Amino acid sequence: MQGGQEAMQATSDAPTLSAMLAIWSQVFERELGPDDDFFLDLDGDSMAALQVVNLIEDELGAEVTVSDLFQGPTPALLAAVVDGQRSADG
């Protein structure tokens, strides 16, 4: 994991991470860990990516893109992206 990704992971709030794990588990229909990689571990595809992005918007009220998923391909990293958006929105 790159240093920037580690820093993003460290800033994720526990409630956001828990919600993110629930979303990803719903899409992949199994329990997942915070560091499971969308592409490497889960063989995620474009349909799963769209499901994840749409569920994040519906359940967390955050606007993430498929590009965000590519940059943060684990639940922990994507939760940090959501938390970063919330911090920026003040």
Secondary structure as UniProt FT lines:
FT   HELIX           3..10
FT   HELIX           14..28
FT   TURN            34..35
FT   TURN            38..42
FT   HELIX           46..60
FT   HELIX           66..71
FT   HELIX           75..89
//
